[in-house]
């Protein structure tokens, strides 16, 4: 390794080419910054190449498969239905490559310099980039760290144990899979692999992280799909043998054993900070090892910012994008601020889940006197037409002011409706603000209207006996 005597000068250096990093780079370039993006692997990060996009290809395919099976009821004959897993993987790769090529073209069009290599801080204004035997030094004015995170294995990295990314790289549909976790990744894998033909069991330590009404509906839907769900368990051991894995789980001192083709673990993430040298330049970390930032994404070192998973909190692309853009705008001299209060949580299960704002428990714990309105999707006419009647919409408001505090949905159309929910809560809408507008009929949208109307007991399609 040879270190050059002179450091090349750069205005803004961004480490990490995932959603937070590349969108921060483009936003900074739009604002007149000269930007260098350093990525040790490939542009798009885990989200595009291994996580968000591959998982949605699978969940979308599984939902399509489930909808085809319903067509016979509508008079459309279906014969010889099967899943060609190798073609599904080919399709996944084609989607990834197409999207990655689009991002790369955007970086070129915005005149962003892209460097491939492992970056590390060698000073508070200097970064070294190693690629093979080459080592280059860059001196920068500002920097953004967007290096993402990786699964927290707890020492269980074994052949038949999968991560939320490697599960979508399997070469065939597994005969059976045990899932340990309660987050959106665990639910998406459980839903789509069940629909693709695998036998699925889902274990977790605590309940799903949604409103209690949505959690109950999730369990009902999973039970109907013959997915076994057990709560309160702790994963204690895994033993791979003869192409399968034996899993031990403990609850209240009692241990049970499960055997499956694979175990998927969705149990936390750790920041990608190894060999980056943040401790060398005095960047403060949280107790869990994530980078501490303020409301502008600034770290304890004033000219260095951080965005995405590496800062902890909600580990989603939405958060990474918000933080990356705020960092770029702040560096360019704009007054920009991050508010993650109303980031929607979405899960591409079948049916999908979407939630924004406070749950009933969170609202009560915060001291609000609340009222709840719920509407079952069974009462929605378009859900009946589409034969997708499972689901529920729950709306929570403060009784004193009528201001909406949370909107929680499970059912077809939920993810699209979540944008309306976010806008309503961002504008501090009251229930009357969502009742007054006209809604298209028939449509999934009407389920939101009726859940808000039910706050006042005026929903049309709720039987009086159930009110």
C-alpha positions as a Markdown table, in Angstrom:
| # | Residue | x | y | z |
|---|---|---|---|---|
| 1 | Unk | 0.0 | 0.0 | 0.0 |
| 2 | Unk | 1.4 | 3.4 | -1.0 |
| 3 | Unk | 0.1 | 6.6 | 0.3 |
| 4 | Unk | 0.4 | 9.6 | -2.0 |
| 5 | Unk | 2.1 | 12.7 | -0.7 |
| 6 | Unk | -0.6 | 15.0 | -1.8 |
| 7 | Unk | -4.3 | 14.8 | -1.0 |
| 8 | Unk | -6.8 | 15.6 | -3.7 |
| 9 | Unk | -9.2 | 18.4 | -2.9 |
| 10 | Unk | -13.0 | 17.7 | -2.8 |
| 11 | Unk | -15.9 | 19.9 | -1.8 |
| 12 | Unk | -18.4 | 17.3 | -0.5 |
| 13 | Unk | -17.6 | 13.6 | 0.0 |
| 14 | Unk | -20.4 | 11.1 | 0.6 |
| 15 | Unk | -19.6 | 7.6 | 1.8 |
| 16 | Unk | -22.2 | 5.0 | 0.8 |
| 17 | Unk | -24.3 | 4.8 | -2.4 |
| 18 | Unk | -27.6 | 3.5 | -1.0 |
| 19 | Unk | -30.8 | 5.5 | -1.1 |
| 20 | Unk | -29.6 | 8.0 | 1.5 |
| 21 | Unk | -26.2 | 8.5 | -0.1 |
| 22 | Unk | -27.1 | 8.8 | -3.7 |
| 23 | Unk | -30.1 | 11.0 | -3.2 |
| 24 | Unk | -28.0 | 13.2 | -0.9 |
| 25 | Unk | -25.4 | 13.4 | -3.7 |
| 26 | Unk | -28.0 | 14.4 | -6.3 |
| 27 | Unk | -29.7 | 16.9 | -4.0 |
| 28 | Unk | -26.3 | 18.5 | -3.2 |
| 29 | Unk | -25.4 | 18.7 | -6.9 |
| 30 | Unk | -28.7 | 20.4 | -7.6 |
| 31 | Unk | -27.7 | 23.0 | -5.1 |
| 32 | Unk | -24.4 | 23.7 | -6.7 |
| 33 | Unk | -22.1 | 21.4 | -4.7 |
| 34 | Unk | -19.2 | 19.5 | -6.3 |
| 35 | Unk | -19.9 | 16.0 | -5.1 |
| 36 | Unk | -17.8 | 12.8 | -4.8 |
| 37 | Unk | -19.6 | 9.6 | -3.9 |
| 38 | Unk | -17.6 | 6.7 | -2.5 |
| 39 | Unk | -19.1 | 3.2 | -2.6 |
| 40 | Unk | -17.2 | 0.0 | -1.7 |
| 41 | Unk | -19.6 | -2.3 | -3.5 |
| 42 | Unk | -22.3 | -1.3 | -6.1 |
| 43 | Unk | -24.5 | 1.7 | -6.4 |
| 44 | Unk | -27.9 | 1.3 | -4.8 |
| 45 | Unk | -26.7 | -0.2 | -1.5 |
| 46 | Unk | -28.5 | -3.1 | 0.2 |
| 47 | Unk | -31.9 | -1.5 | -0.4 |
| 48 | Unk | -31.8 | -1.7 | -4.2 |
| 49 | Unk | -29.6 | -4.8 | -4.6 |
| 50 | Unk | -30.5 | -7.1 | -1.7 |
| 51 | Unk | -33.3 | -5.7 | 0.4 |
| 52 | Unk | -36.2 | -3.4 | -0.5 |
| 53 | Unk | -36.4 | -4.0 | -4.2 |
| 54 | Unk | -35.8 | -7.8 | -4.2 |
| 55 | Unk | -38.3 | -8.3 | -1.4 |
| 56 | Unk | -40.9 | -6.3 | -3.2 |
| 57 | Unk | -40.4 | -8.3 | -6.4 |
| 58 | Unk | -41.1 | -11.5 | -4.3 |
| 59 | Unk | -44.1 | -10.0 | -2.4 |
| 60 | Unk | -45.6 | -8.6 | -5.6 |
| 61 | Unk | -45.2 | -12.0 | -7.4 |
| 62 | Unk | -46.8 | -13.8 | -4.4 |
| 63 | Unk | -49.7 | -11.4 | -4.4 |
| 64 | Unk | -50.2 | -11.9 | -8.2 |
| 65 | Unk | -50.1 | -15.6 | -7.7 |
| 66 | Unk | -52.8 | -15.4 | -5.0 |
| 67 | Unk | -55.0 | -13.2 | -7.2 |
| 68 | Unk | -54.8 | -15.6 | -10.1 |
| 69 | Unk | -56.0 | -18.4 | -7.9 |
| 70 | Unk | -59.2 | -16.3 | -7.2 |
| 71 | Unk | -59.9 | -15.8 | -10.9 |
| 72 | Unk | -61.8 | -19.1 | -11.2 |
| 73 | Unk | -64.5 | -17.7 | -9.0 |
| 74 | Unk | -64.9 | -14.9 | -11.5 |
| 75 | Unk | -65.4 | -17.3 | -14.4 |
| 76 | Unk | -61.8 | -17.3 | -15.7 |
| 77 | Unk | -60.4 | -20.8 | -16.2 |
| 78 | Unk | -56.9 | -21.4 | -14.9 |
| 79 | Unk | -55.0 | -24.6 | -15.5 |
| 80 | Unk | -51.4 | -25.6 | -15.0 |
| 81 | Unk | -50.5 | -22.8 | -12.6 |
| 82 | Unk | -47.0 | -23.1 | -11.3 |
| 83 | Unk | -44.1 | -21.0 | -10.0 |
| 84 | Unk | -40.8 | -21.1 | -12.0 |
| 85 | Unk | -38.4 | -20.0 | -9.3 |
| 86 | Unk | -35.4 | -19.6 | -11.6 |
| 87 | Unk | -37.5 | -17.2 | -13.8 |
| 88 | Unk | -38.6 | -15.3 | -10.8 |
| 89 | Unk | -34.9 | -14.8 | -9.8 |
| 90 | Unk | -34.1 | -13.7 | -13.4 |
| 91 | Unk | -36.9 | -11.2 | -13.3 |
| 92 | Unk | -35.7 | -9.9 | -9.9 |
| 93 | Unk | -32.2 | -9.4 | -11.3 |
| 94 | Unk | -33.5 | -7.6 | -14.4 |
| 95 | Unk | -35.5 | -5.2 | -12.2 |
| 96 | Unk | -32.5 | -4.5 | -10.0 |
| 97 | Unk | -30.2 | -4.0 | -13.0 |
| 98 | Unk | -32.7 | -1.6 | -14.7 |
| 99 | Unk | -33.1 | 0.5 | -11.6 |
| 100 | Unk | -29.4 | 0.6 | -10.8 |
| 101 | Unk | -28.6 | 1.7 | -14.4 |
| 102 | Unk | -31.1 | 4.5 | -13.9 |
| 103 | Unk | -29.4 | 5.7 | -10.7 |
| 104 | Unk | -26.0 | 5.5 | -12.3 |
| 105 | Unk | -27.2 | 7.6 | -15.3 |
| 106 | Unk | -28.7 | 10.2 | -12.8 |
| 107 | Unk | -25.3 | 10.4 | -11.0 |
| 108 | Unk | -23.5 | 11.0 | -14.4 |
| 109 | Unk | -26.1 | 13.6 | -15.5 |
| 110 | Unk | -25.6 | 15.5 | -12.2 |
| 111 | Unk | -21.8 | 15.4 | -12.7 |
| 112 | Unk | -21.2 | 13.4 | -9.6 |
| 113 | Unk | -17.8 | 11.7 | -9.3 |
| 114 | Unk | -18.2 | 8.0 | -8.2 |
| 115 | Unk | -15.2 | 6.2 | -6.6 |
| 116 | Unk | -15.2 | 2.5 | -5.8 |
| 117 | Unk | -13.3 | 1.5 | -2.7 |
| 118 | Unk | -13.2 | 1.2 | 1.1 |
| 119 | Unk | -13.2 | 4.6 | 2.7 |
| 120 | Unk | -11.8 | 5.5 | 6.1 |
| 121 | Unk | -11.2 | 8.7 | 8.0 |
| 122 | Unk | -7.5 | 9.5 | 8.5 |
| 123 | Unk | -8.2 | 13.0 | 9.8 |
| 124 | Unk | -11.2 | 15.2 | 10.5 |
| 125 | Unk | -10.8 | 16.6 | 6.9 |
| 126 | Unk | -9.2 | 13.7 | 5.2 |
| 127 | Unk | -10.4 | 10.4 | 3.8 |
| 128 | Unk | -8.4 | 7.5 | 2.5 |
| 129 | Unk | -9.8 | 5.2 | -0.1 |
| 130 | Unk | -8.4 | 1.7 | -0.5 |
| 131 | Unk | -8.9 | -0.4 | -3.6 |
| 132 | Unk | -6.7 | -3.4 | -3.9 |
| 133 | Unk | -3.1 | -2.1 | -3.6 |
| 134 | Unk | -4.1 | 1.5 | -4.4 |
| 135 | Unk | -4.7 | 4.0 | -1.7 |
| 136 | Unk | -5.7 | 7.5 | -2.4 |
| 137 | Unk | -6.2 | 10.4 | 0.0 |
| 138 | Unk | -8.9 | 13.1 | -0.4 |
| 139 | Unk | -9.2 | 16.3 | 1.6 |
| 140 | Unk | -12.8 | 17.5 | 2.0 |
| 141 | Unk | -14.8 | 20.5 | 3.2 |
| 142 | Unk | -17.9 | 18.5 | 4.3 |
| 143 | Unk | -18.8 | 14.8 | 4.4 |
| 144 | Unk | -21.9 | 12.7 | 4.7 |
| 145 | Unk | -21.7 | 9.1 | 6.1 |
| 146 | Unk | -24.4 | 6.9 | 4.7 |
| 147 | Unk | -22.9 | 3.4 | 5.1 |
| 148 | Unk | -26.0 | 1.6 | 6.2 |
| 149 | Unk | -26.3 | -1.4 | 8.6 |
| 150 | Unk | -25.9 | -5.2 | 8.7 |
| 151 | Unk | -27.8 | -8.0 | 10.5 |
| 152 | Unk | -27.0 | -8.6 | 14.1 |
| 153 | Unk | -26.3 | -12.3 | 14.1 |
| 154 | Unk | -25.6 | -13.0 | 17.8 |
| 155 | Unk | -23.1 | -15.7 | 16.6 |
| 156 | Unk | -25.6 | -17.7 | 14.5 |
| 157 | Unk | -24.1 | -17.3 | 11.1 |
| 158 | Unk | -24.6 | -20.8 | 9.7 |
| 159 | Unk | -25.4 | -22.4 | 6.4 |
| 160 | Unk | -29.1 | -22.9 | 6.9 |
| 161 | Unk | -29.6 | -19.6 | 8.7 |
| 162 | Unk | -30.8 | -16.7 | 6.5 |
| 163 | Unk | -30.7 | -12.9 | 6.8 |
| 164 | Unk | -33.5 | -10.7 | 5.5 |
| 165 | Unk | -31.3 | -10.2 | 2.4 |
| 166 | Unk | -30.0 | -13.7 | 1.7 |
| 167 | Unk | -33.5 | -15.2 | 1.9 |
| 168 | Unk | -34.3 | -13.6 | -1.5 |
| 169 | Unk | -31.2 | -15.2 | -3.0 |
| 170 | Unk | -32.4 | -18.8 | -2.6 |
| 171 | Unk | -32.3 | -20.9 | -5.7 |
| 172 | Unk | -35.5 | -22.8 | -5.0 |
| 173 | Unk | -38.6 | -22.5 | -2.9 |
| 174 | Unk | -37.8 | -24.1 | 0.5 |
| 175 | Unk | -40.0 | -26.9 | 1.8 |
| 176 | Unk | -40.3 | -25.2 | 5.2 |
| 177 | Unk | -39.0 | -22.1 | 6.9 |
| 178 | Unk | -39.0 | -20.9 | 10.5 |
| 179 | Unk | -38.9 | -17.1 | 10.9 |
| 180 | Unk | -37.7 | -15.4 | 14.1 |
| 181 | Unk | -38.8 | -11.8 | 14.3 |
| 182 | Unk | -41.8 | -9.4 | 14.4 |
| 183 | Unk | -40.9 | -6.6 | 12.0 |
| 184 | Unk | -42.0 | -5.8 | 8.4 |
| 185 | Unk | -39.2 | -8.1 | 7.0 |
| 186 | Unk | -40.4 | -11.1 | 9.0 |
| 187 | Unk | -44.0 | -10.5 | 8.0 |
| 188 | Unk | -43.2 | -10.0 | 4.3 |
| 189 | Unk | -41.2 | -13.2 | 4.1 |
| 190 | Unk | -43.9 | -15.2 | 6.0 |
| 191 | Unk | -46.6 | -13.9 | 3.7 |
| 192 | Unk | -44.9 | -14.3 | 0.3 |
| 193 | Unk | -43.1 | -17.6 | 0.9 |
| 194 | Unk | -46.3 | -19.1 | 2.3 |
| 195 | Unk | -48.1 | -18.1 | -0.9 |
| 196 | Unk | -45.2 | -19.4 | -3.0 |
| 197 | Unk | -45.7 | -22.8 | -1.4 |
| 198 | Unk | -43.4 | -23.1 | 1.6 |
| 199 | Unk | -44.6 | -24.2 | 5.0 |
| 200 | Unk | -44.0 | -21.2 | 7.4 |
| 201 | Unk | -43.9 | -20.8 | 11.1 |
| 202 | Unk | -43.3 | -17.4 | 12.8 |
| 203 | Unk | -41.9 | -16.9 | 16.3 |
| 204 | Unk | -41.2 | -13.6 | 18.0 |
| 205 | Unk | -40.3 | -12.3 | 21.5 |
| 206 | Unk | -42.9 | -9.4 | 21.6 |
| 207 | Unk | -46.0 | -8.7 | 19.6 |
| 208 | Unk | -46.1 | -7.0 | 16.2 |
| 209 | Unk | -45.3 | -3.3 | 16.4 |
| 210 | Unk | -48.7 | -2.0 | 15.2 |
| 211 | Unk | -51.9 | -0.8 | 16.8 |
| 212 | Unk | -53.6 | -3.6 | 18.8 |
| 213 | Unk | -56.5 | -3.7 | 16.4 |
| 214 | Unk | -54.1 | -4.3 | 13.4 |
| 215 | Unk | -52.1 | -6.9 | 15.3 |
| 216 | Unk | -55.3 | -8.9 | 16.0 |
| 217 | Unk | -56.2 | -8.7 | 12.3 |
| 218 | Unk | -52.7 | -9.8 | 11.2 |
| 219 | Unk | -52.9 | -12.9 | 13.4 |
| 220 | Unk | -56.3 | -13.7 | 12.0 |
| 221 | Unk | -55.1 | -13.4 | 8.4 |
| 222 | Unk | -52.0 | -15.4 | 9.1 |
| 223 | Unk | -54.0 | -18.1 | 10.8 |
| 224 | Unk | -56.3 | -18.3 | 7.9 |
| 225 | Unk | -53.3 | -18.7 | 5.6 |
| 226 | Unk | -52.1 | -21.6 | 7.9 |
| 227 | Unk | -49.1 | -19.7 | 9.1 |
| 228 | Unk | -48.4 | -20.7 | 12.7 |
| 229 | Unk | -47.6 | -17.6 | 14.9 |
| 230 | Unk | -46.2 | -17.9 | 18.4 |
| 231 | Unk | -45.3 | -15.0 | 20.7 |
| 232 | Unk | -43.1 | -14.6 | 23.7 |
| 233 | Unk | -40.3 | -16.9 | 22.5 |
| 234 | Unk | -36.5 | -16.3 | 22.6 |
| 235 | Unk | -34.3 | -18.0 | 20.0 |
| 236 | Unk | -31.6 | -19.9 | 22.0 |
| 237 | Unk | -29.8 | -22.3 | 19.6 |
| 238 | Unk | -29.6 | -23.4 | 16.0 |
| 239 | Unk | -28.0 | -26.6 | 14.7 |
| 240 | Unk | -27.7 | -27.2 | 11.0 |
| 241 | Unk | -27.7 | -30.9 | 10.0 |
| 242 | Unk | -28.2 | -32.8 | 6.8 |
| 243 | Unk | -29.4 | -29.8 | 4.8 |
| 244 | Unk | -31.9 | -28.7 | 7.4 |
| 245 | Unk | -31.7 | -26.7 | 10.7 |
| 246 | Unk | -32.9 | -27.6 | 14.2 |
| 247 | Unk | -34.1 | -24.5 | 16.1 |
| 248 | Unk | -34.5 | -24.2 | 19.8 |
| 249 | Unk | -36.8 | -21.5 | 21.3 |
| 250 | Unk | -37.5 | -20.8 | 24.9 |
| 251 | Unk | -40.5 | -19.3 | 26.7 |
| 252 | Unk | -40.9 | -19.0 | 30.5 |
| 253 | Unk | -38.1 | -21.5 | 31.0 |
| 254 | Unk | -39.7 | -24.1 | 28.7 |
| 255 | Unk | -37.8 | -25.0 | 25.5 |
| 256 | Unk | -39.3 | -26.2 | 22.3 |
| 257 | Unk | -37.6 | -27.5 | 19.1 |
| 258 | Unk | -38.5 | -26.9 | 15.5 |
| 259 | Unk | -36.9 | -28.4 | 12.4 |
| 260 | Unk | -37.0 | -26.7 | 9.0 |
| 261 | Unk | -35.2 | -26.3 | 5.7 |
| 262 | Unk | -34.1 | -22.8 | 6.8 |
| 263 | Unk | -34.2 | -20.4 | 9.7 |
| 264 | Unk | -34.7 | -16.7 | 8.9 |
| 265 | Unk | -33.5 | -14.3 | 11.7 |
| 266 | Unk | -34.9 | -10.7 | 11.7 |
| 267 | Unk | -33.6 | -9.6 | 15.1 |
| 268 | Unk | -31.8 | -6.3 | 14.8 |
| 269 | Unk | -29.2 | -4.5 | 12.9 |
| 270 | Unk | -25.7 | -3.0 | 13.6 |
| 271 | Unk | -24.2 | 0.1 | 11.9 |
| 272 | Unk | -21.6 | -0.4 | 9.2 |
| 273 | Unk | -18.8 | 1.5 | 10.9 |
| 274 | Unk | -16.0 | -1.1 | 11.0 |
| 275 | Unk | -12.8 | 0.3 | 9.5 |
| 276 | Unk | -14.4 | 3.7 | 8.8 |
| 277 | Unk | -12.4 | 5.4 | 11.6 |
| 278 | Unk | -15.2 | 7.5 | 13.1 |
| 279 | Unk | -13.7 | 7.0 | 16.6 |
| 280 | Unk | -10.4 | 8.5 | 15.2 |
| 281 | Unk | -12.0 | 11.8 | 14.5 |
| 282 | Unk | -14.2 | 12.0 | 17.6 |
| 283 | Unk | -17.7 | 11.3 | 16.2 |
| 284 | Unk | -20.1 | 10.6 | 19.1 |
| 285 | Unk | -22.0 | 7.3 | 19.1 |
| 286 | Unk | -25.1 | 6.1 | 20.9 |
| 287 | Unk | -25.1 | 3.4 | 23.5 |
| 288 | Unk | -26.0 | 0.9 | 20.7 |
| 289 | Unk | -23.1 | 2.1 | 18.5 |
| 290 | Unk | -25.0 | 4.2 | 16.0 |
| 291 | Unk | -23.9 | 7.7 | 15.0 |
| 292 | Unk | -25.5 | 10.5 | 17.0 |
| 293 | Unk | -27.0 | 13.3 | 14.8 |
| 294 | Unk | -29.1 | 16.4 | 15.4 |
| 295 | Unk | -32.2 | 17.6 | 13.4 |
| 296 | Unk | -30.1 | 18.6 | 10.4 |
| 297 | Unk | -28.2 | 15.2 | 10.3 |
| 298 | Unk | -25.1 | 16.8 | 11.7 |
| 299 | Unk | -22.8 | 14.7 | 13.9 |
| 300 | Unk | -20.7 | 15.9 | 16.8 |
| 301 | Unk | -18.0 | 17.0 | 14.3 |
| 302 | Unk | -19.7 | 20.1 | 12.7 |
| 303 | Unk | -18.7 | 19.5 | 9.1 |
| 304 | Unk | -19.6 | 15.8 | 9.0 |
| 305 | Unk | -23.1 | 14.5 | 8.7 |
| 306 | Unk | -24.8 | 11.1 | 8.7 |
| 307 | Unk | -27.9 | 9.6 | 7.2 |
| 308 | Unk | -29.8 | 6.4 | 7.1 |
| 309 | Unk | -29.4 | 3.1 | 9.1 |
| 310 | Unk | -26.0 | 4.2 | 10.4 |
| 311 | Unk | -27.9 | 6.8 | 12.6 |
| 312 | Unk | -30.2 | 4.2 | 14.2 |
| 313 | Unk | -33.9 | 4.6 | 14.8 |
| 314 | Unk | -36.3 | 3.4 | 12.1 |
| 315 | Unk | -34.1 | 1.5 | 9.6 |
| 316 | Unk | -35.9 | 2.4 | 6.4 |
| 317 | Unk | -35.1 | 3.9 | 3.1 |
| 318 | Unk | -37.7 | 6.7 | 3.7 |
| 319 | Unk | -35.7 | 7.8 | 6.8 |
| 320 | Unk | -32.4 | 7.5 | 4.9 |
| 321 | Unk | -33.7 | 9.7 | 2.0 |
| 322 | Unk | -35.1 | 12.3 | 4.4 |
| 323 | Unk | -31.8 | 12.6 | 6.4 |
| 324 | Unk | -29.6 | 12.5 | 3.3 |
| 325 | Unk | -31.5 | 15.4 | 1.6 |
| 326 | Unk | -31.6 | 17.4 | 4.9 |
| 327 | Unk | -27.8 | 17.0 | 5.2 |
| 328 | Unk | -27.2 | 18.1 | 1.6 |
| 329 | Unk | -29.5 | 21.1 | 2.0 |
| 330 | Unk | -27.9 | 22.2 | 5.3 |
| 331 | Unk | -24.4 | 21.9 | 3.8 |
| 332 | Unk | -25.6 | 24.1 | 0.9 |
| 333 | Unk | -26.7 | 26.8 | 3.4 |
| 334 | Unk | -30.5 | 26.1 | 3.4 |
| 335 | Unk | -32.5 | 25.9 | 6.5 |
| 336 | Unk | -33.5 | 22.3 | 6.5 |
| 337 | Unk | -34.7 | 20.0 | 9.3 |
| 338 | Unk | -35.6 | 16.4 | 9.8 |
| 339 | Unk | -38.9 | 15.5 | 11.4 |
| 340 | Unk | -39.5 | 11.7 | 11.5 |
| 341 | Unk | -42.7 | 11.8 | 13.5 |
| 342 | Unk | -45.0 | 10.9 | 10.7 |
| 343 | Unk | -43.0 | 8.5 | 8.6 |
| 344 | Unk | -45.4 | 5.8 | 7.4 |
| 345 | Unk | -44.7 | 2.2 | 8.3 |
| 346 | Unk | -45.7 | -0.1 | 5.3 |
| 347 | Unk | -45.5 | -3.8 | 5.0 |
| 348 | Unk | -46.0 | -5.5 | 1.6 |
| 349 | Unk | -47.8 | -8.5 | 2.9 |
| 350 | Unk | -50.9 | -9.9 | 1.2 |
| 351 | Unk | -53.0 | -7.9 | 2.2 |
| 352 | Unk | -50.6 | -5.0 | 2.9 |
| 353 | Unk | -50.2 | -3.0 | 6.1 |
| 354 | Unk | -49.8 | 0.7 | 6.4 |
| 355 | Unk | -49.7 | 2.9 | 9.6 |
| 356 | Unk | -48.9 | 6.4 | 10.5 |
| 357 | Unk | -49.0 | 8.3 | 13.7 |
| 358 | Unk | -49.8 | 7.1 | 17.3 |
| 359 | Unk | -51.3 | 3.7 | 18.2 |
| 360 | Unk | -54.1 | 3.7 | 20.8 |
| 361 | Unk | -51.6 | 2.6 | 23.5 |
| 362 | Unk | -49.0 | 5.3 | 22.5 |
| 363 | Unk | -51.7 | 8.0 | 22.5 |
| 364 | Unk | -53.0 | 6.9 | 25.9 |
| 365 | Unk | -49.4 | 6.7 | 27.3 |
| 366 | Unk | -48.9 | 10.3 | 26.0 |
| 367 | Unk | -51.9 | 11.5 | 28.0 |
| 368 | Unk | -54.4 | 11.9 | 25.3 |
| 369 | Unk | -58.1 | 11.2 | 25.9 |
| 370 | Unk | -58.9 | 9.3 | 22.7 |
| 371 | Unk | -61.8 | 8.0 | 20.6 |
| 372 | Unk | -61.4 | 5.1 | 18.1 |
| 373 | Unk | -63.1 | 4.5 | 14.8 |
| 374 | Unk | -62.7 | 1.2 | 13.0 |
| 375 | Unk | -64.1 | -0.1 | 9.7 |
| 376 | Unk | -63.7 | -3.7 | 8.5 |
| 377 | Unk | -62.8 | -4.1 | 4.8 |
| 378 | Unk | -65.6 | -6.7 | 4.6 |
| 379 | Unk | -68.0 | -3.8 | 4.3 |
| 380 | Unk | -66.2 | -2.2 | 1.4 |
| 381 | Unk | -67.9 | -2.7 | -1.9 |
| 382 | Unk | -64.7 | -2.6 | -4.1 |
| 383 | Unk | -63.0 | -5.1 | -1.8 |
| 384 | Unk | -66.0 | -7.4 | -2.4 |
| 385 | Unk | -65.6 | -6.9 | -6.2 |
| 386 | Unk | -61.9 | -7.7 | -6.0 |
| 387 | Unk | -62.5 | -10.6 | -3.6 |
| 388 | Unk | -60.0 | -9.1 | -1.2 |
| 389 | Unk | -62.2 | -8.5 | 1.8 |
| 390 | Unk | -59.9 | -9.2 | 4.7 |
| 391 | Unk | -58.6 | -6.2 | 6.6 |
| 392 | Unk | -59.4 | -3.2 | 8.8 |
| 393 | Unk | -58.9 | 0.6 | 9.0 |
| 394 | Unk | -58.6 | 2.1 | 12.5 |
| 395 | Unk | -58.5 | 5.9 | 13.1 |
| 396 | Unk | -57.6 | 7.5 | 16.5 |
| 397 | Unk | -58.4 | 11.0 | 17.4 |
| 398 | Unk | -58.1 | 13.2 | 20.5 |
| 399 | Unk | -61.6 | 13.6 | 22.0 |
| 400 | Unk | -61.1 | 17.2 | 23.2 |
| 401 | Unk | -59.9 | 18.7 | 19.9 |
| 402 | Unk | -61.0 | 16.1 | 17.3 |
| 403 | Unk | -57.5 | 16.2 | 15.9 |
| 404 | Unk | -56.5 | 12.9 | 14.3 |
| 405 | Unk | -53.5 | 11.2 | 16.0 |
| 406 | Unk | -53.1 | 8.0 | 14.1 |
| 407 | Unk | -54.4 | 6.0 | 11.0 |
| 408 | Unk | -53.7 | 2.3 | 10.9 |
| 409 | Unk | -54.7 | 0.0 | 8.0 |
| 410 | Unk | -54.4 | -3.6 | 6.8 |
| 411 | Unk | -56.1 | -4.4 | 3.5 |
| 412 | Unk | -55.7 | -3.9 | -0.2 |
| 413 | Unk | -55.1 | -0.3 | -1.1 |
| 414 | Unk | -53.6 | 0.4 | 2.4 |
| 415 | Unk | -50.2 | 1.5 | 1.1 |
| 416 | Unk | -51.6 | 3.9 | -1.5 |
| 417 | Unk | -54.0 | 5.3 | 1.2 |
| 418 | Unk | -51.1 | 5.9 | 3.6 |
| 419 | Unk | -50.1 | 9.0 | 1.6 |
| 420 | Unk | -53.5 | 10.5 | 2.4 |
| 421 | Unk | -53.0 | 9.5 | 6.0 |
| 422 | Unk | -49.6 | 11.2 | 6.2 |
| 423 | Unk | -50.9 | 14.4 | 4.6 |
| 424 | Unk | -53.9 | 14.5 | 6.9 |
| 425 | Unk | -51.8 | 14.1 | 10.1 |
| 426 | Unk | -49.1 | 16.5 | 8.9 |
| 427 | Unk | -51.9 | 19.2 | 8.4 |
| 428 | Unk | -53.3 | 18.4 | 11.9 |
| 429 | Unk | -56.6 | 17.4 | 10.3 |
| 430 | Unk | -59.7 | 16.9 | 12.4 |
| 431 | Unk | -62.2 | 14.1 | 11.6 |
| 432 | Unk | -64.5 | 16.6 | 9.8 |
| 433 | Unk | -61.6 | 17.4 | 7.4 |
| 434 | Unk | -61.7 | 13.8 | 6.1 |
| 435 | Unk | -65.5 | 13.4 | 6.2 |
| 436 | Unk | -66.2 | 16.6 | 4.1 |
| 437 | Unk | -64.5 | 15.6 | 0.8 |
| 438 | Unk | -66.2 | 13.3 | -1.8 |
| 439 | Unk | -64.7 | 9.9 | -2.2 |
| 440 | Unk | -64.8 | 7.8 | -5.5 |
| 441 | Unk | -67.3 | 4.9 | -5.4 |
| 442 | Unk | -66.6 | 2.1 | -5.5 |
| 443 | Unk | -63.1 | 2.3 | -4.2 |
| 444 | Unk | -60.8 | 1.1 | -1.3 |
| 445 | Unk | -60.7 | 4.8 | -0.4 |
| 446 | Unk | -64.2 | 4.6 | 1.1 |
| 447 | Unk | -62.9 | 2.4 | 3.9 |
| 448 | Unk | -60.9 | 5.4 | 5.3 |
| 449 | Unk | -64.0 | 7.6 | 5.1 |
| 450 | Unk | -66.1 | 5.1 | 6.9 |
| 451 | Unk | -63.5 | 4.5 | 9.7 |
| 452 | Unk | -63.5 | 8.3 | 10.3 |
| 453 | Unk | -67.3 | 8.5 | 10.2 |
| 454 | Unk | -67.4 | 5.7 | 12.7 |
| 455 | Unk | -65.7 | 8.0 | 15.2 |
| 456 | Unk | -69.1 | 9.8 | 15.4 |
| 457 | Unk | -71.1 | 6.6 | 14.9 |
| 458 | Unk | -72.3 | 7.6 | 11.4 |
| 459 | Unk | -70.6 | 5.1 | 9.2 |
| 460 | Unk | -73.2 | 3.7 | 6.8 |
| 461 | Unk | -71.8 | 0.2 | 6.3 |
| 462 | Unk | -71.4 | -0.8 | 10.0 |
| 463 | Unk | -74.3 | -2.7 | 11.4 |
| 464 | Unk | -75.9 | -0.9 | 14.4 |
| 465 | Unk | -75.6 | -4.0 | 16.5 |
| 466 | Unk | -71.7 | -3.9 | 16.1 |
| 467 | Unk | -71.4 | -0.3 | 17.0 |
